[in-house]
């Protein structure tokens, strides 16, 4: 079992490194991720720091599961993805509803997209086909945390894993972005990860 997170110290350092203001959604997100970590067999705090950084970026700093485009409804997210497709910024409109009426645009603490990914990740976290049948489950905080950690540890998003970049021989926060989305905003998220590592440990990354 990993050592418990020194949560009081984490929040004190967070206020120094990021902002003095903490919303309830941020606290809820951090607490859910810390609970998952402490109940797991994971122990490398660089991994936790990078997961925190990824969620921080992907959710627009809210630490709450979001729909793609930070939309307030499924219909709005479908419109967002459709516009990206029409503008030629994506090759496939993955928000088009499947035969079951469900749409598989990005949801969660990390933006899981495409029906086959919902089904594959759902099975990996013990939900069978439930996540595919009801993709809005990815907006449930507890489930979103599972998707984030299992996906990044096991390489379910791009086949790249945390262990590939954060191991005994290297600490490569920049290229760790390949676990989720090539090198999109890689330097920005690496900077977040270093700050989160300090928040967790009191030590420089």
N, C-alpha and C positions, 0 to 999 in steps of 0.2 A: 504493500500500500504506500502511495506517495505521502510525504509529509503534508500536514494541513497548510493551506495558504494563510499567511499572516494578513488577514483581510484588513484589519485596522491600519496596518502600515501601508498596505497596497493603496487604500483610498487616500491616505495622507500624501503619499508620493504622487498619486494620480493628479491630485489638485495642484501639485508643484509642476509636474511635467506637462499636463494638458490644460486643464481649466479648473478653477475653483468651484464651478457649478456642476452639480451632478443631478441629472433628472432621475425620476423613479424608474423609467424604462432602462436607463443605463445601469442602475444598481441591480435591477431584476436580472438583466442580461449577464452582468458580471457574476452575480451570485449563482445563477443557473450553471454557468460555465465552471465556476469553482467547485460546485457540488458534484458535477459530472467528473471533473478531474480527480477529486478526492475519493470518489467511489471506483475509479478505474485503477488499472495497473501501470498507468503512464507515470513517468517520473522526471523527464527532461523538461525543465522549465522554459527552455528555449522554444520547445514545441508549443507550450501553453501561450507564451508571449506571441508567437506567430499566429496562433489561432485567434487570440484576442485582437491582434492587429488586423487580421482579415475581416473579422466580424465588424470591427470598428469602421473599416473602410466600406465594406459592402452594404452596411445599413445606414450610411450617412451619419455615422457617429452615435446613432441612437441606441445601439446594442439590442434592438428589438427586431424580430423577423419582419421583413418587408416584402411587398410585391415589386416586380420589376418596374423601374421608372418611378419608384416610391409612390405608386398609384394607390388610391383609396378603394378601388374596386377591381374585380377581375376584368370587367369590360374596359376599364381605362388602361390596364396593362396590355390587353390585346391590341388596343389602338396604338400604344407606344411601340410595341414590337412590329406591328404592321407598317407604321411610318418608317422604322429602321429598314425594313425590307424594301419598301417603295423607294427609299433614298439610296438603295444599293449598299447599305452599310452592313447588312448580313445577307448570306446567300439563300437562306431558307426562312420562311415565316413559320417558326416553330410554335407560334401562339394559335395557329389554326386549330379549332376543336377536333378531337379524334372522334371516332364512331360512338364513343360512350358519352360524348357531349363535353368532355373535360378539355381544358386548355393547359399546356405545359410550358408556360412562360416562367421566368425566374421567380423564385420565392425563397424566403428563409433568411438565415444569418449569412449564408453564402448562396449565390444565385444558382440553384439547381434548375436546369432547363432540359427540355425534350422528354417525351414520354418514356423512352427506354431507360433514361437515367433515373426517372422517378421510380420505375419498377425495380431497377437494379439496386439502387440505394435503399429503397424500402425493404427489400429482402435482406440486405446487409445489416440493417438495424433491427431486424426481427419483426417487421410489420407485414411480411408476405407481400400481397398485392394491394394492401390497404392504401399505401401512399400513391400508387398509380390510380386506384379507383377514386380516391379523394385527395387530390394534390394540395388542397388547402390545409391539410395536416402539416405541411411544411411551415405554416405560419404559427403553429403551436410552439411555444418557446422550448419546452423540453425536447420535443422531436427535432426542432431546428438545431439544437445543441448537439444531439446525437448525429445528425446529418453532417454537421460541420466537422466534428472530431473523427468520426469513423471514415468519412470521405477523405480527409486529409491524411490520416494515419495509414489507411489502406490503399490510397491512390485511386479512388473511385471516380474522380472528376476527369483527370487527364492522364492517369497511370503514373503520375509522379507523386512521390510520398514525402512526408516530412523527413523521414530517415535519409532520403537522398541528399538533402541539403543541410541538415542539422544533425551531425553525428560526431563520432570521436575524433575525426580528422578535420572537420571544417564546420564553420558557422557561416552560412551563405544565405542571409535573409533576403537579398535581392532576388536571386534565382529561385528561391522558394516560392515566388509568385507563380512559377510554372505549374505548381500543384493545382492551381485554380484557373488561371487565365493568361497563359504566355507570360509576357513581361509588362502587361498593362499596369501602369502606375506602380511599378515594382520598387522604385526608389522611395516613393512616398510611404508605401506600406512597410518597407524595411525600416524606415525611420520610426514609424509607429512601434514596430516590433522591438526595437532597441529601447525605446522609452518604457514599453510594457515590461520588458525584462528587468529594467531597473526598478519599476514599481513593485514587481514580485520579489525581488531579491535584495534591493539596495545596492547592487553591484552594477558597474558598467557592462554593456553587452560585449 
